Amino acid sequence: MNTMIVVPAAIAAVAGVGWLLFRSRSAPAPARRDEPEAAQWKVTKVTRETPSTVSLEFDASLEFRAGQFVLVRPTRELPWRAYSFSRAPGQPLRLTIKRVEGGAVSTFVTEKLSEGAEIEVKGPFGQFVLPDGAKSVLMLAGGSGVTPMIAFLHDLAKQGWPAKVTLVDANRSANEQILRKEIDELVAASGGKLTVVHVLDDASGEGSDKRGPMTRDVVASVLEGMEAPEVVALCGPAGMMESCNAVVRERFPSAKLLEEKFTAVVASVGADAIAHEVELVDGAKTKTFTVREGESVLHAARRAKVELAAGCESGVCGTCRVKMRRGQIDTPDESCLTAEERSQGYALVCIGTAKAPCSIEPAP
Ligand SMILES: Cc1cc2nc3c(=O)[nH]c(=O)nc-3n(C[C@H](O)[C@H](O)[C@H](O)COP(=O)(O)OP(=O)(O)OC[C@H]3O[C@@H](n4cnc5c(N)ncnc54)[C@H](O)[C@@H]3O)c2cc1C
């Protein structure tokens, strides 16, 4: 199978970032001079889509590709988070954000953000984009993972449906189906090119074609009898992605598999794990903290109240890139770091782990 992992590895880092599109992979080591600056976007509309999800529209414009995302910081006090566009390029910009239990940014956005607010945005980033010329696409979405799929669908609709598409949209319950009406409208206007299979975990199952959750058996039964697609795009919660990945690899071994994971799987590390000292040299200032084996360097720095730049925290955006002065930080292969950056001693602290003492400095 031609697998293009666009997700974190050990933790599901999503590979590739927007600025990589503009940066030569063969260029010498990457000063991030072409990394997008943060822009201020005014929120012009907040639409409640489901009890836990809102869509935001903006008085702004940006060139991007369907499937890409931006980093968003709604206030200076909050961290940056990644959100995919839920409309195609050329349509009014829209992000659709689902509240995550206890989540800092998603809770603020879904409960407090109002029209007229100005938020900081960086991007676009990401390589979760459909290859040109694909004639058949299977999209497997879970929960908020449907957002980039909706951008793909709008984009294909704008092009007059050059591909036949099946979208499997899995949700807990009917009232949590994000942009369901819009999806139905896309189906109706597609002239038979778009088919949607709705999977709901909810016992009532109303509005559902299949009963979830998307375990391997359920995924296998959803894909039963389906013709092999050229491309499979997958985005959803970690468990669903694992089941889908396994079944797709078995069923459609020659399909190109694109994956986008929204959640970083942070290994749980006990306080008694082996710890190593990390030295952060920033100009004339040096700070040290300890990192436990298995935990991310960023996580360890935060525990020690040492500040390190961070963006998507999933290995996607490269904001947290550091240069190794000594030792090694293991960054999962599928992160946005190029082979060249690795060979030149760059690492990502958000998903990188250390197995020995090391010394780092912020990347130029
Ligand atoms: C490339 C990319 C694109 C994304 N696009 C979207 C999008 O279009 N719409 C959208 O709603 N979200 C999207 N996300 C997820 C988003 O970036 C945040 O992770 C999410 O909103 C939670 O952030 P938070 O600050 O509210 O939660 P945090 O404060 O970071 O997390 C709180 C707790 O929730 C857990 N958690 C974090 N994220 C999730 C999650 N997604 N599901 C379940 N548990 C989680 C954490 O492990 C933690 O325990 C995307 C993520 C990536 C990497």
PDBQT file of the ligand as one rigid body, heavy atoms in Angstrom, charges set to zero:
ROOT
HETATM    1  C1  LIG A 401      -3.876  19.035  12.236  1.00  0.00    +0.000 C 
HETATM    2  C2  LIG A 401      -5.014  19.175  13.244  1.00  0.00    +0.000 A 
HETATM    3  C3  LIG A 401      -6.234  19.686  12.835  1.00  0.00    +0.000 A 
HETATM    4  C4  LIG A 401      -7.283  19.805  13.748  1.00  0.00    +0.000 A 
HETATM    5  N1  LIG A 401      -8.501  20.281  13.326  1.00  0.00    +0.000 NA
HETATM    6  C5  LIG A 401      -9.533  20.352  14.204  1.00  0.00    +0.000 A 
HETATM    7  C6  LIG A 401     -10.821  20.813  13.755  1.00  0.00    +0.000 A 
HETATM    8  O1  LIG A 401     -11.028  21.168  12.589  1.00  0.00    +0.000 OA
HETATM    9  N2  LIG A 401     -11.828  20.859  14.683  1.00  0.00    +0.000 N 
HETATM   10  C7  LIG A 401     -11.630  20.481  15.989  1.00  0.00    +0.000 A 
HETATM   11  O2  LIG A 401     -12.581  20.558  16.770  1.00  0.00    +0.000 OA
HETATM   12  N3  LIG A 401     -10.416  20.061  16.422  1.00  0.00    +0.000 NA
HETATM   13  C8  LIG A 401      -9.374  20.001  15.574  1.00  0.00    +0.000 A 
HETATM   14  N4  LIG A 401      -8.137  19.591  16.018  1.00  0.00    +0.000 N 
HETATM   15  C9  LIG A 401      -7.953  19.325  17.468  1.00  0.00    +0.000 C 
HETATM   16  C10 LIG A 401      -7.540  20.636  18.154  1.00  0.00    +0.000 C 
HETATM   17  O3  LIG A 401      -6.288  21.088  17.664  1.00  0.00    +0.000 OA
HETATM   18  C11 LIG A 401      -7.367  20.498  19.670  1.00  0.00    +0.000 C 
HETATM   19  O4  LIG A 401      -6.542  19.383  19.943  1.00  0.00    +0.000 OA
HETATM   20  C12 LIG A 401      -8.694  20.324  20.391  1.00  0.00    +0.000 C 
HETATM   21  O5  LIG A 401      -9.557  21.415  20.114  1.00  0.00    +0.000 OA
HETATM   22  C13 LIG A 401      -8.454  20.245  21.910  1.00  0.00    +0.000 C 
HETATM   23  O6  LIG A 401      -7.751  21.390  22.321  1.00  0.00    +0.000 OA
HETATM   24  P1  LIG A 401      -8.007  22.006  23.760  1.00  0.00    +0.000 P 
HETATM   25  O7  LIG A 401      -7.000  23.090  23.987  1.00  0.00    +0.000 OA
HETATM   26  O8  LIG A 401      -9.423  22.356  23.921  1.00  0.00    +0.000 OA
HETATM   27  O9  LIG A 401      -7.732  20.755  24.688  1.00  0.00    +0.000 OA
HETATM   28  P2  LIG A 401      -6.432  20.493  25.597  1.00  0.00    +0.000 P 
HETATM   29  O10 LIG A 401      -6.454  21.457  26.722  1.00  0.00    +0.000 OA
HETATM   30  O11 LIG A 401      -5.247  20.419  24.709  1.00  0.00    +0.000 OA
HETATM   31  O12 LIG A 401      -6.739  19.002  26.054  1.00  0.00    +0.000 OA
HETATM   32  C14 LIG A 401      -7.506  18.670  27.158  1.00  0.00    +0.000 C 
HETATM   33  C15 LIG A 401      -7.641  17.182  27.256  1.00  0.00    +0.000 C 
HETATM   34  O13 LIG A 401      -8.335  16.635  26.133  1.00  0.00    +0.000 OA
HETATM   35  C16 LIG A 401      -7.530  15.675  25.419  1.00  0.00    +0.000 C 
HETATM   36  N5  LIG A 401      -7.707  16.003  23.995  1.00  0.00    +0.000 N 
HETATM   37  C17 LIG A 401      -7.057  16.948  23.288  1.00  0.00    +0.000 A 
HETATM   38  N6  LIG A 401      -7.517  16.985  22.025  1.00  0.00    +0.000 NA
HETATM   39  C18 LIG A 401      -8.489  16.066  21.930  1.00  0.00    +0.000 A 
HETATM   40  C19 LIG A 401      -9.343  15.645  20.898  1.00  0.00    +0.000 A 
HETATM   41  N7  LIG A 401      -9.301  16.203  19.649  1.00  0.00    +0.000 N 
HETATM   42  N8  LIG A 401     -10.233  14.655  21.184  1.00  0.00    +0.000 NA
HETATM   43  C20 LIG A 401     -10.300  14.108  22.413  1.00  0.00    +0.000 A 
HETATM   44  N9  LIG A 401      -9.514  14.471  23.431  1.00  0.00    +0.000 NA
HETATM   45  C21 LIG A 401      -8.615  15.428  23.198  1.00  0.00    +0.000 A 
HETATM   46  C22 LIG A 401      -6.139  15.918  25.853  1.00  0.00    +0.000 C 
HETATM   47  O14 LIG A 401      -5.399  14.704  25.824  1.00  0.00    +0.000 OA
HETATM   48  C23 LIG A 401      -6.336  16.437  27.272  1.00  0.00    +0.000 C 
HETATM   49  O15 LIG A 401      -6.481  15.396  28.179  1.00  0.00    +0.000 OA
HETATM   50  C24 LIG A 401      -7.093  19.449  15.110  1.00  0.00    +0.000 A 
HETATM   51  C25 LIG A 401      -5.844  18.954  15.515  1.00  0.00    +0.000 A 
HETATM   52  C26 LIG A 401      -4.818  18.803  14.599  1.00  0.00    +0.000 A 
HETATM   53  C27 LIG A 401      -3.471  18.271  15.071  1.00  0.00    +0.000 C 
ENDROOT
TORSDOF 0
